[in-house]
C-alpha cells in the first residue's frame, strides 16, 4: 500500500529565527537556545561575544574599547538516517557456477548510516519486502534471519528479535544483509529480477519524518536518557526519521533455451515453455469429416541454446502434455541428435501420461542410449546453439484435426542433468518446446438456406444458414453424421421451382496462431475452393430427371474479393458466368482461388453462390 504523505515540521526555522533575533539585540540579556546542525555534535555550546573599539574626538590619542555580553547557544540533537544498497553476494551458490540460479541463496546487502549528530539506535525490519517481476508467481523468499554487522570483531550476527540495533555513533555506518532463496516457481528465465527493499519509504526517500507505523519501516530510535554517549536526555528535535533503498539482481540461469528451428528463445504469450512448431501430416483427397486415419510420421527440427556462462551437456526427453489425453495413446516419438548418431524412441500411454523408452541407438557418456541414459548433446559452449529432430508418429484411428479443431502436442524438454539421474528435476535448468502435429488444418464447413426467389414462400427456418441439417456422409457406414451447427435445431430443406438455394462454404485455418515470437505456424497456401455440381456426389448441375433442362441455374456468386473461375458444360471446362437452361450454357463448376495471400491461423475465407431451382428439385 502506498505510503501516506509525510509532513515535516519546520522546527529548525523557529530556533534559527529566535537565535538571530537574540544576536541582533543590544546585549541587555544573555540567551541560551538549541541550534540545529547535523554536522556538529549535539550539546556542543557555541558562544559569541562582540567587541568594539572607538575613541573620543576630544582625546583621540586615548583608545577606548567596549565588550558585549556573551550569547551562548547549544546545538540540539538531530536524528538522521540513510540506507544504501550494495551489490548482492552469494550465501550459497547451489550449482557452483557463479550465476544467479534457482536454489541459490543470495545476500542482498545494504549500508545504514547515522546521519544525525548524536548516537542513535535503528529499528531494522525483520521481514523486508521481497518482490520480483514475474507476474503471478514468487521467485524469491526470505531464507533465514536478517543479519547486521557493526564493523567490529563480532562480525555478522542475527538481527535481534524486534529489530532494534545497538547504539550507532553519529556519522557511523552499519551493514545489513538479507538472505533470499531463488525459487523455481513459474520456471524463471534469464532477465527475471528479484528485489529487496530495506525500509519502506515512497520512492526510497532518505531521512524523512516517520508518520506511519509499518512493519517494513527502517527508522531511528533515540537512546534512553544520556546512555551511549547521548548529549541530551531530550528526544531529537526533528523526531523519528526513516529511509529505505532497494537492491535488485537479475537472474542469469545456468543453461538453456529450447525452441523451434533457429529460434530457441521463441515464446507463446510471453511464456518460453509454451512456444511451438506446428506441422501437418498429409491428408488424402476425399477424406470426409468424421474419418479416422493413420497419419504419416512428421519430423520436426528444433534448436537448443546454452545461455549460461560455461559449457554444458544438454539432455532431451519427451514430456506429457498438460492434458495427458491431448496426445493419442500409442503415439511413437523419436528424438535424434548429434547428426543422427544418437536416437531414442518412446511410446506414449495417454491414460498414465508416461512415455516408455522402447529403443535407442548410439552412446551417451560412454554408455548406450537407454531409459536411464537419454539422448544428450555434449559440450555446448556458452552462447552456442545445437539442432536436434523429433519424429512424431500418431497411431491408427487418429481423428482429423479439422473435426476436433486442435492438433496433437508433444512437449520436448531440454535440461541439464546435474545429478545424472535421467530425470527432469525441478532444481535443474530446463526449457520446453512443443512439437504439434495436425491431421489437416483447413476446415471446410458448408451450409445452405432457401430464398423465395420467384417460387412459393419458404418453409419456416429454411432461410437460416445455421439450421442446415446434418448429413451422414456414408449412410449406414462408420462415419458419423456431420452437423454444421449442432447448437441450432436442424430444419430440412424443401425448395420448390423458382426458389433459390444459397450455399455458403467457409474455409478456416484451425491451427494455433502466433501469439508470441519465433513460433512456427501453419499457413494454407494456394488455397482453391472447388464446387463441382457434376461429380463426387454433387448433382446440382445435372439434369437429374432427363428433361433436357439443368436442375439448378446459376444466379450469383461472391468470394469476398478472391478470384472466381467459372466452368460450363459436362465435363466442366473454363467458361463464363451464365444462366442458360443447359449445362453448356450454365455454370457447372466454381473454383475460388485465394489470391490475397496465405490463409493464416484462425482466419477464414467464405464463398457463397446461389442456384435457382428449375422445373424439378435437386439434392440440396
Secondary structure, DSSP 8 states (H G I E B T S, - for coil): ----------HHHHHHHHHHHHHTS-SSS----EE--TTS-TT-EEEEEEEEEEEETTEEEEEEEEEEEEEEEEE-----EEEEEEEEEEEE-TTSSSS--TT-EEEEEEEEEE-SSS-EEEE--SS-EEEESSTTS--EEE-S--EEE-SSTT-EEE--TT-B---B-TT-EEEEEEEEEE--TT---TT-EEEEEES--GGG--SEE--S--TT--EEEE-STTGGG-S-SS--TT--EE--EEEEEE---SSEEEEETTBTT-EETTBTTS-EEEEE----TT--TT-EE----EEEEEEEEE-SSS-EEEEEEEE--SSGGGS-TT-EEEEEETTTTEEEEEEEETTTTEEEEEEEESEETTEE-BTTB--EEEEE-TT-EEEEEEEEE--TTEE-HHHHT--EEEEEEEE--TT-SSS--TTS-EEEEEEEEES--EEEEEEEEEE-TTSS---TTTT-GGG---EETTTTSSS-EE-TTTTS--------TT-EEEEEEEEEE-S----EES-B---B-S-EEEEETTSTT--TTS-TT-SSS-SEEEEEEE-TTSEEEEEETTTTEE----B-SSGGGBEEEEEEE--S--B-TT-EEEEEEEEEE-SS----
